[in-house]
Amino acid sequence: MSSSSTQFANSRRMGMHEPLHQISMWGDTFKGDSNPIAGASTMMQVDTRLDSKSESTSHDSLGPSGNSQPEARSSDKRQRRLAQNREAARKSRLRKKAYVQQLETSRLKLAEMEQELERARQQGLYVGGSLDSARVGFSGTINSARIATFEMEYGHWVEEQHRQNCELRNALQAHVTDIELRILVESSLNHYYDLFRMKADAAKADVFYLMSGMWRTSAERFFLWIGGFRPSELLNVLMPHFEPLTDQQLLDVCNLRQSSQQAEDALSQGMEKLQQTLAQSMVSDSAVAGSVRSQMAEAVDKLDSLENFVNQADHLRQQTLRQMSHILTTRQAARGLLALGEYFHRLRALSSLWAARPREPA
């Protein structure tokens, strides 16, 4: 007995009291529970508690996963919204950059125009130094502003022409109705009529500038005739796009081309006569003419007729376009106007290629 207590004390000192005590308690429990049914019921209660606890644990674990789906969808929406905002901001920056570049290009162009106009004004003041220089300088400033306005309007006109050409092309490819196509044809014709009106205003400011074609590209100036295109030559270019033509249409187009050529010849002869008259007045003896001042005044009066020549030439162009639209069907007129716009567009592109060609160093 003493040895057992000694072993128990030693084991207690060694830290083994708790496990042995638990084992002894389990042994007493099993000894006391001699009824197997009671033992089974005890085990079932334990299993029931474990099952209920596992079920509650599983429900708790499933709860957050079910809620995570709306959160995932909202997260995707936020990501898409952020991506859309970033894309919109990027496009806005690109538009702003293009707008700033356009403003800078316009500023440089205006500065260059001002320098050219200043040189031209100084030359004009020098030539007319014996006249009222204050009046000439004031009118030159006004005319310069009107020419600058014309160039700006013409730039917008070219952009609008490109847009209308795209509309005509899309309409012809989509085979829209004649009514819809007629609206586009009338809009395109009115667009050319607006150009003639703009040119008439510019001719009042500086008819030499308008006739020189400095507002056009180099390739366009190569075909220039009194500040614009020759109607008869343009009909020759557009004839293949009118086909198929009926016999009556072919006869009407040929008559229109012939009448245009006759009017062109009459205007060209009038221009040649004016050149001869001016040349003779410049070389005539000053003693006979009276004075240099009277010679210059007479020459200026003759030059005023140049504006009439430009207006008559544009009137001939307008009448040719109007008569052409009356002769042709709606679709033929649409094809012709589209070809006309493409013709001028390619001339402008040719001018750009010519200016950018490689050149040998001088």
ROLUM-502283 format. One record per residue (C-alpha): x, y, z; residue number from 0. Coordinates in nm, 2 decimals, padded with zeros to 4 digits. Layout:
<recs>
+--------+--------+--------+-----+
!      u !      v !      w !   k !
+--------+--------+--------+-----+
!      X !      Y !      Z ! NUM !
...
+--------+--------+--------+-----+
</recs>
This chain:
<recs>
+--------+--------+--------+-----+
!      u !      v !      w !   k !
+--------+--------+--------+-----+
!  00.00 !  00.00 !  00.00 !   0 !
!  00.28 !  00.23 !  00.08 !   1 !
!  00.45 !  00.13 ! -00.24 !   2 !
!  00.14 !  00.22 ! -00.44 !   3 !
!  00.11 !  00.56 ! -00.27 !   4 !
!  00.48 !  00.61 ! -00.33 !   5 !
!  00.43 !  00.54 ! -00.70 !   6 !
!  00.13 !  00.77 ! -00.71 !   7 !
!  00.33 !  01.05 ! -00.55 !   8 !
!  00.62 !  00.99 ! -00.79 !   9 !
!  00.39 !  01.00 ! -01.08 !  10 !
!  00.23 !  01.31 ! -00.95 !  11 !
!  00.57 !  01.47 ! -00.91 !  12 !
!  00.65 !  01.37 ! -01.27 !  13 !
!  00.34 !  01.55 ! -01.40 !  14 !
!  00.13 !  01.24 ! -01.48 !  15 !
! -00.15 !  01.29 ! -01.23 !  16 !
! -00.40 !  01.44 ! -01.48 !  17 !
! -00.39 !  01.16 ! -01.74 !  18 !
! -00.40 !  00.88 ! -01.48 !  19 !
! -00.68 !  01.06 ! -01.30 !  20 !
! -00.89 !  01.09 ! -01.62 !  21 !
! -00.83 !  00.72 ! -01.70 !  22 !
! -00.95 !  00.62 ! -01.36 !  23 !
! -01.26 !  00.84 ! -01.40 !  24 !
! -01.33 !  00.68 ! -01.74 !  25 !
! -01.29 !  00.34 ! -01.57 !  26 !
! -01.54 !  00.43 ! -01.29 !  27 !
! -01.78 !  00.55 ! -01.55 !  28 !
! -01.77 !  00.23 ! -01.76 !  29 !
! -01.80 !  00.03 ! -01.44 !  30 !
! -02.10 !  00.22 ! -01.32 !  31 !
! -02.27 !  00.20 ! -01.67 !  32 !
! -02.33 ! -00.17 ! -01.67 !  33 !
! -02.65 ! -00.13 ! -01.88 !  34 !
! -02.57 ! -00.14 ! -02.25 !  35 !
! -02.88 !  00.04 ! -02.35 !  36 !
! -02.79 !  00.33 ! -02.13 !  37 !
! -02.45 !  00.33 ! -02.28 !  38 !
! -02.59 !  00.33 ! -02.63 !  39 !
! -02.82 !  00.61 ! -02.55 !  40 !
! -02.53 !  00.81 ! -02.42 !  41 !
! -02.34 !  00.75 ! -02.74 !  42 !
! -02.64 !  00.85 ! -02.95 !  43 !
! -02.68 !  01.17 ! -02.76 !  44 !
! -02.32 !  01.25 ! -02.82 !  45 !
! -02.36 !  01.16 ! -03.19 !  46 !
! -02.67 !  01.38 ! -03.22 !  47 !
! -02.49 !  01.67 ! -03.06 !  48 !
! -02.20 !  01.62 ! -03.31 !  49 !
! -02.43 !  01.60 ! -03.61 !  50 !
! -02.63 !  01.91 ! -03.51 !  51 !
! -02.30 !  02.09 ! -03.46 !  52 !
! -02.17 !  01.98 ! -03.80 !  53 !
! -02.49 !  02.09 ! -03.97 !  54 !
! -02.48 !  02.43 ! -03.81 !  55 !
! -02.12 !  02.46 ! -03.91 !  56 !
! -02.20 !  02.36 ! -04.27 !  57 !
! -02.48 !  02.62 ! -04.28 !  58 !
! -02.25 !  02.88 ! -04.15 !  59 !
! -01.99 !  02.79 ! -04.41 !  60 !
! -02.25 !  02.80 ! -04.69 !  61 !
! -02.40 !  03.13 ! -04.59 !  62 !
! -02.11 !  03.36 ! -04.70 !  63 !
! -02.06 !  03.17 ! -05.03 !  64 !
! -02.42 !  03.25 ! -05.12 !  65 !
! -02.38 !  03.62 ! -05.05 !  66 !
! -02.05 !  03.63 ! -05.24 !  67 !
! -02.23 !  03.60 ! -05.58 !  68 !
! -02.40 !  03.94 ! -05.57 !  69 !
! -02.08 !  04.08 ! -05.44 !  70 !
! -01.89 !  03.93 ! -05.73 !  71 !
! -02.15 !  04.07 ! -05.98 !  72 !
! -02.13 !  04.42 ! -05.82 !  73 !
! -01.75 !  04.39 ! -05.83 !  74 !
! -01.77 !  04.31 ! -06.21 !  75 !
! -02.00 !  04.60 ! -06.27 !  76 !
! -01.76 !  04.83 ! -06.09 !  77 !
! -01.47 !  04.70 ! -06.29 !  78 !
! -01.66 !  04.76 ! -06.62 !  79 !
! -01.76 !  05.10 ! -06.51 !  80 !
! -01.41 !  05.19 ! -06.42 !  81 !
! -01.29 !  05.05 ! -06.76 !  82 !
! -01.55 !  05.26 ! -06.94 !  83 !
! -01.45 !  05.57 ! -06.75 !  84 !
! -01.09 !  05.51 ! -06.83 !  85 !
! -01.17 !  05.47 ! -07.20 !  86 !
! -01.39 !  05.78 ! -07.21 !  87 !
! -01.11 !  05.98 ! -07.04 !  88 !
! -00.86 !  05.85 ! -07.29 !  89 !
! -01.08 !  05.95 ! -07.59 !  90 !
! -01.14 !  06.29 ! -07.43 !  91 !
! -00.76 !  06.34 ! -07.40 !  92 !
! -00.72 !  06.24 ! -07.76 !  93 !
! -00.99 !  06.48 ! -07.87 !  94 !
! -00.84 !  06.76 ! -07.67 !  95 !
! -00.49 !  06.69 ! -07.81 !  96 !
! -00.63 !  06.69 ! -08.17 !  97 !
! -00.82 !  07.01 ! -08.10 !  98 !
! -00.50 !  07.18 ! -07.96 !  99 !
! -00.30 !  07.07 ! -08.26 ! 100 !
! -00.57 !  07.21 ! -08.49 ! 101 !
! -00.57 !  07.54 ! -08.31 ! 102 !
! -00.19 !  07.55 ! -08.33 ! 103 !
! -00.20 !  07.47 ! -08.70 ! 104 !
! -00.46 !  07.74 ! -08.76 ! 105 !
! -00.26 !  07.99 ! -08.56 ! 106 !
!  00.06 !  07.92 ! -08.76 ! 107 !
! -00.14 !  07.95 ! -09.08 ! 108 !
! -00.30 !  08.28 ! -08.98 ! 109 !
!  00.04 !  08.41 ! -08.88 ! 110 !
!  00.18 !  08.32 ! -09.22 ! 111 !
! -00.12 !  08.48 ! -09.39 ! 112 !
! -00.07 !  08.80 ! -09.19 ! 113 !
!  00.29 !  08.82 ! -09.30 ! 114 !
!  00.21 !  08.76 ! -09.66 ! 115 !
! -00.07 !  09.02 ! -09.65 ! 116 !
!  00.16 !  09.27 ! -09.48 ! 117 !
!  00.41 !  09.23 ! -09.75 ! 118 !
!  00.14 !  09.26 ! -10.02 ! 119 !
!  00.01 !  09.57 ! -09.84 ! 120 !
!  00.35 !  09.73 ! -09.83 ! 121 !
!  00.41 !  09.66 ! -10.20 ! 122 !
!  00.07 !  09.81 ! -10.28 ! 123 !
!  00.15 !  10.12 ! -10.07 ! 124 !
!  00.48 !  10.15 ! -10.25 ! 125 !
!  00.33 !  10.13 ! -10.59 ! 126 !
!  00.05 !  10.37 ! -10.51 ! 127 !
!  00.27 !  10.61 ! -10.30 ! 128 !
!  00.17 !  10.91 ! -10.51 ! 129 !
! -00.20 !  10.84 ! -10.44 ! 130 !
! -00.38 !  10.87 ! -10.11 ! 131 !
! -00.17 !  10.62 ! -09.91 ! 132 !
! -00.39 !  10.64 ! -09.60 ! 133 !
! -00.70 !  10.53 ! -09.80 ! 134 !
! -00.52 !  10.25 ! -09.97 ! 135 !
! -00.38 !  10.12 ! -09.65 ! 136 !
! -00.72 !  10.12 ! -09.48 ! 137 !
! -00.89 !  09.94 ! -09.77 ! 138 !
! -00.61 !  09.69 ! -09.78 ! 139 !
! -00.66 !  09.60 ! -09.42 ! 140 !
! -01.03 !  09.54 ! -09.48 ! 141 !
! -00.97 !  09.34 ! -09.79 ! 142 !
! -00.71 !  09.12 ! -09.61 ! 143 !
! -00.97 !  09.04 ! -09.34 ! 144 !
! -01.22 !  08.95 ! -09.61 ! 145 !
! -00.97 !  08.72 ! -09.79 ! 146 !
! -00.88 !  08.55 ! -09.46 ! 147 !
! -01.25 !  08.49 ! -09.40 ! 148 !
! -01.29 !  08.34 ! -09.75 ! 149 !
! -01.00 !  08.10 ! -09.69 ! 150 !
! -01.15 !  07.99 ! -09.36 ! 151 !
! -01.50 !  07.94 ! -09.52 ! 152 !
! -01.34 !  07.75 ! -09.82 ! 153 !
! -01.17 !  07.52 ! -09.58 ! 154 !
! -01.50 !  07.44 ! -09.41 ! 155 !
! -01.65 !  07.40 ! -09.76 ! 156 !
! -01.40 !  07.13 ! -09.86 ! 157 !
! -01.47 !  06.94 ! -09.54 ! 158 !
! -01.84 !  06.95 ! -09.60 ! 159 !
! -01.79 !  06.84 ! -09.96 ! 160 !
! -01.60 !  06.53 ! -09.83 ! 161 !
! -01.89 !  06.45 ! -09.60 ! 162 !
! -02.15 !  06.49 ! -09.87 ! 163 !
! -01.94 !  06.26 ! -10.10 ! 164 !
! -01.95 !  05.99 ! -09.83 ! 165 !
! -02.33 !  06.03 ! -09.80 ! 166 !
! -02.37 !  06.00 ! -10.18 ! 167 !
! -02.15 !  05.69 ! -10.19 ! 168 !
! -02.33 !  05.52 ! -09.91 ! 169 !
! -02.67 !  05.61 ! -10.05 ! 170 !
! -02.58 !  05.46 ! -10.40 ! 171 !
! -02.44 !  05.15 ! -10.24 ! 172 !
! -02.75 !  05.10 ! -10.02 ! 173 !
! -02.99 !  05.16 ! -10.32 ! 174 !
! -03.20 !  05.41 ! -10.13 ! 175 !
! -03.52 !  05.55 ! -10.29 ! 176 !
! -03.51 !  05.82 ! -10.55 ! 177 !
! -03.67 !  06.07 ! -10.31 ! 178 !
! -03.39 !  06.02 ! -10.06 ! 179 !
! -03.13 !  06.04 ! -10.33 ! 180 !
! -03.29 !  06.36 ! -10.48 ! 181 !
! -03.25 !  06.53 ! -10.14 ! 182 !
! -02.87 !  06.45 ! -10.14 ! 183 !
! -02.84 !  06.57 ! -10.50 ! 184 !
! -03.00 !  06.90 ! -10.43 ! 185 !
! -02.79 !  06.94 ! -10.12 ! 186 !
! -02.47 !  06.88 ! -10.32 ! 187 !
! -02.58 !  07.12 ! -10.59 ! 188 !
! -02.66 !  07.39 ! -10.33 ! 189 !
! -02.32 !  07.33 ! -10.18 ! 190 !
! -02.15 !  07.43 ! -10.51 ! 191 !
! -02.38 !  07.73 ! -10.54 ! 192 !
! -02.26 !  07.84 ! -10.20 ! 193 !
! -01.90 !  07.82 ! -10.33 ! 194 !
! -01.99 !  08.06 ! -10.62 ! 195 !
! -02.14 !  08.30 ! -10.37 ! 196 !
! -01.83 !  08.29 ! -10.15 ! 197 !
! -01.61 !  08.35 ! -10.46 ! 198 !
! -01.82 !  08.65 ! -10.56 ! 199 !
! -01.76 !  08.81 ! -10.21 ! 200 !
! -01.39 !  08.73 ! -10.24 ! 201 !
! -01.37 !  08.89 ! -10.59 ! 202 !
! -01.49 !  09.22 ! -10.45 ! 203 !
! -01.21 !  09.21 ! -10.20 ! 204 !
! -00.92 !  09.10 ! -10.43 ! 205 !
! -01.01 !  08.97 ! -10.77 ! 206 !
! -00.64 !  08.90 ! -10.86 ! 207 !
! -00.61 !  08.67 ! -10.56 ! 208 !
! -00.92 !  08.48 ! -10.66 ! 209 !
! -00.82 !  08.44 ! -11.02 ! 210 !
! -00.47 !  08.33 ! -10.93 ! 211 !
! -00.61 !  08.03 ! -10.75 ! 212 !
! -00.39 !  08.06 ! -10.44 ! 213 !
! -00.67 !  07.93 ! -10.23 ! 214 !
! -00.65 !  07.60 ! -10.43 ! 215 !
! -00.39 !  07.33 ! -10.44 ! 216 !
! -00.11 !  07.33 ! -10.70 ! 217 !
! -00.27 !  07.05 ! -10.91 ! 218 !
! -00.61 !  07.23 ! -10.91 ! 219 !
! -00.44 !  07.55 ! -11.03 ! 220 !
! -00.30 !  07.36 ! -11.33 ! 221 !
! -00.66 !  07.33 ! -11.46 ! 222 !
! -00.77 !  07.67 ! -11.35 ! 223 !
! -00.98 !  07.89 ! -11.59 ! 224 !
! -01.09 !  08.23 ! -11.47 ! 225 !
! -01.09 !  08.12 ! -11.10 ! 226 !
! -01.24 !  07.78 ! -11.15 ! 227 !
! -01.29 !  07.48 ! -11.37 ! 228 !
! -01.40 !  07.47 ! -11.73 ! 229 !
! -01.75 !  07.34 ! -11.75 ! 230 !
! -01.70 !  07.17 ! -12.09 ! 231 !
! -01.38 !  06.99 ! -11.99 ! 232 !
! -01.56 !  06.87 ! -11.67 ! 233 !
! -01.84 !  06.73 ! -11.87 ! 234 !
! -01.59 !  06.53 ! -12.07 ! 235 !
! -01.45 !  06.39 ! -11.75 ! 236 !
! -01.79 !  06.30 ! -11.61 ! 237 !
! -01.95 !  06.15 ! -11.92 ! 238 !
! -01.84 !  05.79 ! -11.85 ! 239 !
! -02.02 !  05.81 ! -11.51 ! 240 !
! -02.35 !  05.91 ! -11.66 ! 241 !
! -02.39 !  05.59 ! -11.87 ! 242 !
! -02.61 !  05.43 ! -11.97 ! 243 !
! -02.77 !  05.73 ! -12.15 ! 244 !
! -03.07 !  05.74 ! -12.37 ! 245 !
! -03.04 !  05.89 ! -12.72 ! 246 !
! -03.22 !  06.20 ! -12.60 ! 247 !
! -03.00 !  06.24 ! -12.30 ! 248 !
! -02.68 !  06.19 ! -12.51 ! 249 !
! -02.80 !  06.46 ! -12.75 ! 250 !
! -02.89 !  06.70 ! -12.46 ! 251 !
! -02.55 !  06.65 ! -12.29 ! 252 !
! -02.36 !  06.71 ! -12.62 ! 253 !
! -02.56 !  07.03 ! -12.68 ! 254 !
! -02.48 !  07.14 ! -12.32 ! 255 !
! -02.12 !  07.08 ! -12.38 ! 256 !
! -02.12 !  07.27 ! -12.70 ! 257 !
! -02.30 !  07.57 ! -12.56 ! 258 !
! -02.06 !  07.57 ! -12.26 ! 259 !
! -01.76 !  07.57 ! -12.50 ! 260 !
! -01.91 !  07.87 ! -12.69 ! 261 !
! -01.96 !  08.06 ! -12.37 ! 262 !
! -01.61 !  07.98 ! -12.25 ! 263 !
! -01.46 !  08.10 ! -12.58 ! 264 !
! -01.65 !  08.43 ! -12.55 ! 265 !
! -01.52 !  08.49 ! -12.20 ! 266 !
! -01.17 !  08.39 ! -12.30 ! 267 !
! -01.17 !  08.63 ! -12.59 ! 268 !
! -01.30 !  08.91 ! -12.36 ! 269 !
! -01.01 !  08.84 ! -12.12 ! 270 !
! -00.76 !  08.86 ! -12.40 ! 271 !
! -00.91 !  09.19 ! -12.52 ! 272 !
! -00.88 !  09.33 ! -12.17 ! 273 !
! -00.52 !  09.22 ! -12.14 ! 274 !
! -00.43 !  09.39 ! -12.47 ! 275 !
! -00.61 !  09.71 ! -12.37 ! 276 !
! -00.42 !  09.72 ! -12.04 ! 277 !
! -00.09 !  09.65 ! -12.20 ! 278 !
! -00.14 !  09.94 ! -12.45 ! 279 !
! -00.24 !  10.18 ! -12.17 ! 280 !
!  00.07 !  10.09 ! -11.98 ! 281 !
!  00.31 !  10.17 ! -12.27 ! 282 !
!  00.14 !  10.47 ! -12.41 ! 283 !
!  00.31 !  10.80 ! -12.41 ! 284 !
!  00.25 !  10.99 ! -12.09 ! 285 !
!  00.24 !  11.32 ! -12.27 ! 286 !
! -00.05 !  11.20 ! -12.48 ! 287 !
! -00.23 !  11.03 ! -12.19 ! 288 !
! -00.19 !  11.34 ! -11.98 ! 289 !
! -00.01 !  11.21 ! -11.68 ! 290 !
!  00.08 !  10.89 ! -11.50 ! 291 !
! -00.20 !  10.94 ! -11.26 ! 292 !
! -00.46 !  10.94 ! -11.54 ! 293 !
! -00.31 !  10.63 ! -11.69 ! 294 !
! -00.33 !  10.45 ! -11.36 ! 295 !
! -00.68 !  10.56 ! -11.30 ! 296 !
! -00.79 !  10.44 ! -11.64 ! 297 !
! -00.62 !  10.11 ! -11.58 ! 298 !
! -00.79 !  10.07 ! -11.25 ! 299 !
! -01.13 !  10.13 ! -11.42 ! 300 !
! -01.05 !  09.86 ! -11.67 ! 301 !
! -00.95 !  09.62 ! -11.41 ! 302 !
! -01.29 !  09.65 ! -11.24 ! 303 !
! -01.43 !  09.45 ! -11.53 ! 304 !
! -01.23 !  09.15 ! -11.40 ! 305 !
! -01.48 !  09.09 ! -11.13 ! 306 !
! -01.75 !  09.07 ! -11.39 ! 307 !
! -01.55 !  08.81 ! -11.58 ! 308 !
! -01.52 !  08.59 ! -11.27 ! 309 !
! -01.89 !  08.63 ! -11.19 ! 310 !
! -01.99 !  08.54 ! -11.54 ! 311 !
! -01.76 !  08.23 ! -11.54 ! 312 !
! -01.91 !  08.11 ! -11.21 ! 313 !
! -02.26 !  08.17 ! -11.35 ! 314 !
! -02.17 !  07.95 ! -11.65 ! 315 !
! -02.05 !  07.68 ! -11.41 ! 316 !
! -02.37 !  07.70 ! -11.20 ! 317 !
! -02.59 !  07.69 ! -11.51 ! 318 !
! -02.40 !  07.39 ! -11.64 ! 319 !
! -02.44 !  07.20 ! -11.32 ! 320 !
! -02.81 !  07.29 ! -11.30 ! 321 !
! -02.88 !  07.18 ! -11.67 ! 322 !
! -02.68 !  06.86 ! -11.61 ! 323 !
! -02.91 !  06.77 ! -11.32 ! 324 !
! -03.22 !  06.84 ! -11.53 ! 325 !
! -03.10 !  06.62 ! -11.82 ! 326 !
! -02.99 !  06.32 ! -11.60 ! 327 !
! -03.20 !  06.09 ! -11.38 ! 328 !
! -03.16 !  06.12 ! -11.01 ! 329 !
! -02.92 !  05.83 ! -10.98 ! 330 !
! -02.72 !  05.95 ! -11.28 ! 331 !
! -02.69 !  06.30 ! -11.13 ! 332 !
! -02.58 !  06.14 ! -10.80 ! 333 !
! -02.31 !  05.94 ! -10.97 ! 334 !
! -02.20 !  06.25 ! -11.16 ! 335 !
! -02.18 !  06.46 ! -10.85 ! 336 !
! -01.99 !  06.19 ! -10.66 ! 337 !
! -01.74 !  06.16 ! -10.95 ! 338 !
! -01.70 !  06.54 ! -10.95 ! 339 !
! -01.62 !  06.54 ! -10.58 ! 340 !
! -01.38 !  06.25 ! -10.61 ! 341 !
! -01.21 !  06.43 ! -10.90 ! 342 !
! -01.13 !  06.74 ! -10.69 ! 343 !
! -01.04 !  06.52 ! -10.40 ! 344 !
! -00.78 !  06.33 ! -10.61 ! 345 !
! -00.64 !  06.66 ! -10.74 ! 346 !
! -00.58 !  06.77 ! -10.38 ! 347 !
! -00.42 !  06.44 ! -10.30 ! 348 !
! -00.20 !  06.47 ! -10.61 ! 349 !
! -00.09 !  06.81 ! -10.49 ! 350 !
!  00.01 !  06.67 ! -10.15 ! 351 !
!  00.21 !  06.39 ! -10.31 ! 352 !
!  00.38 !  06.64 ! -10.54 ! 353 !
!  00.47 !  06.86 ! -10.25 ! 354 !
!  00.61 !  06.56 ! -10.05 ! 355 !
!  00.81 !  06.41 ! -10.33 ! 356 !
!  01.18 !  06.34 ! -10.27 ! 357 !
!  01.40 !  06.61 ! -10.42 ! 358 !
!  01.77 !  06.62 ! -10.49 ! 359 !
!  01.96 !  06.88 ! -10.29 ! 360 !
!  02.04 !  07.20 ! -10.48 ! 361 !
+--------+--------+--------+-----+
</recs>
